[in-house]
Amino acid sequence: MPTLTDLPEFGEGALKNCLPYDEVPKARYTKWSDGHPLFVEELKRRSAERVQHDTEFHYVMEDMERLRHKLDQNRITLNEDGRRKEIQDDKLRKDVRSKERLARHEEEPNIYRLTLDTVDKPNLQLIMYPGKLAEAKAKAGATKVSPEAAPDDDTDTIGAADDTKEPAIDPERDETLNILADLVDLSRGPKTASTNVKKTAEQRP
């Protein structure tokens, strides 16, 4: 999947004098039984089709191209007017994307913040995305809202590992959940009428 956080330009390996990576002994594990297929090719096909038509992934690919262009230039302007224009362009791009998300009128699932401390409590915090978050705030806080996943991604902070920032919209995470749902669906296998037919006394062993 296209992702800004897994580009070869980032990480220790991209540095000129990078340190060799360590190795650890292989862990013991039980191999998945051959009787449980993982449908890898079908999962890849379904995922690639979704990614191709997903607008959020188009945004990611646009951001990757912009980021690579910045890295190739390897410079930043010291001109105040030029820098202000860059900041304004970034803000405009994010505003346009937010409006496009609202215009799509996509049906968003209700996602709640859930922890062991709150699992048995009513009125869980609802996690919202741009547009829905603004709509909830406009209603004077009628719903208790967690701002998780609300802001758009900020390419200038890639690799900063700032845990104080709110999580960004994450199409890679969402597609991972879609792949898992596909695996569950494919693992169920076809339903046949014979599975629901009770055996007669003669058929029973």
N, C-alpha and C positions, 0 to 999 in steps of 0.2 A: 504494500500500500504506500502511496506517496505520503511522506512525513517530513516535517521540518527538523525533527529531533534526531534523525538517523542519517544525516548527510555525511559523506566521507570527508568533507572539509572540516568536520569537528572531531574532537576527541584527541587522545594522546597520540594515536597513530598518524594524525595529520601533521604533527610537529616534526621539525627537521631532526632533532636529537631525542626522539621519543625513547622511553625505556622499554626493554623487552617485557612482554607480559609473563606473569607467573603461571605455573601449571599446578594443579592439585590432583591427587589420586582419584581415579574413577570411582564414583559412588555405586553401591550395590542397588539394583532396582529390578523389579519384575517386569518383564517385557509384556506388552499388550498382546493378548491372545490373538492368534490368526483368525479365530472365529468371530472377531469383532472388527469389521472393516472400518476404516476412517474416511473413506470416500474422498480422498485428497483431491483428485482431479475434478470431481463434481463441485466440491467446496470452492476450489480455485475459480472454476467457471462462473459460479453464481456470484462470488465476491467481485470478480473483475467486471462483470456486467453492472453490478450496483455502483462500483467505484466510477465507472465510465459515465454514468448518468447522474452522479451525485454532485450537486453544485458546491457543497462544502469542500469536496476534494478538488474541484476546479480552483477554488480559492487557495487551497494548499499549494497546488502546482504553480499558480501565479506568484505566490509568496516565495516559493523555492527559486523561481526564475529571478525575482527581484534580489533575493539574497545572494545568489551566485553572481549577479551583476555587480553588487556592492563588493563582494570578495575579489572579483576580477579587477575592479577599479583600485582597490586597496588604498583608498583615500577618503577623507571627509573634509567638507568645506569649512573654512574658518570665517567665511563671509556671513555676517549676521542675517542679512536679507535672504541669502541662499538657504541657510539653515532653517529659517522661519518658514520658507516656502516648502521645504522637505517635510517639516512637521505638519504644516497645513495640508499637504497632499496626503500624508498618512491618515490624518483625521478624516479627511473627505472620503478616502477609500473605505474606512471603517463605517462611516455613516451610510454610505451607499450600500454596503453589504447588509447593514442592519435593516435598511428599508427594503432591500430585496428579500430578506428573510420574512419580513412582515407581509410583503406582497404575495409570497408563495402560499400563504395561509396553510402551511403544513400542519397536520394534526400531530401535536406533540403529546407524548405519554406523560402521565402524572408521575413524577419521580420524587421520592421523599428521602430526606436524610435519616438514616436509621443506624442506631448504635445499640449496644447491649443495654445501655442505661435507659434508652427511650423506647425499646421494642414493645413494651407493654403499656406505653402511655398514649393517650389520645392527642390530637392536634400536632402531628409530626410536621417538621419544617418541609415546605415544598420547595424543591430546587427548580429554578426557572432559567429560561434562555432570554436573549434580547427580545424586546417587544413585549413578551409576556411579563417580564420583570417590570418594564415601564408601566404596563397596564395595571399591574397589581399596586405599584407605588402610587399611581394616580387615584386609586380608590382609598387613599389615606390609610394604607396598611391594614386593610380589612383581613388579609391573609398573612400569617407569619411566614415570611419568605427567606430561604437561605440563598445568598447570592452566588452559590457555587455554579460554575459553568456559565455565568452570565456574560462576562466580557469576551470580546473577540481575542484571537491570538495576537501577541505583540512580537513581531519578528526581531525587533532590536534587543530583546531580552533572551533570545535563544541561547542556552548554555549557561545562563546566569544562575540557575538553580536557586532562585529566590523563593523560599517556601512561604513568604509573607504575601505573595501575590495570589489572587483568587484563581482557581483553575480556569483555563480557557475552554471554549468550545472544542470538542475533541472528536472529529469524525473517525479517527483511527480506533478509538475506544468503542464508538458506536458500531463500527463495522465488525470489530472483534466479537461483539455480542451477537451481531447478525450471523456471523460464521458459526458461533456456538449453537445458536438456535437452529441453523441448517443441519448441523451435525446431529442434534437431538432428533430433528424431524426425520432425517435419513436413517438413523439408527433404529427407529421404530419399525421400519420395514413395511411392506404392503400388508394390509388387513384382508384376510380371506374369510369367507363364510364358514369354512370348516373349523375355524378356531372357536366358534361359538356353538357348534353342534355338540350336544351331549352324546357320549358313547352309550350304546345299548349294552345290556348285560352280556351279550355274546361277544361284543367287541372288546370288553374290558379284559385285561390280562388276569 
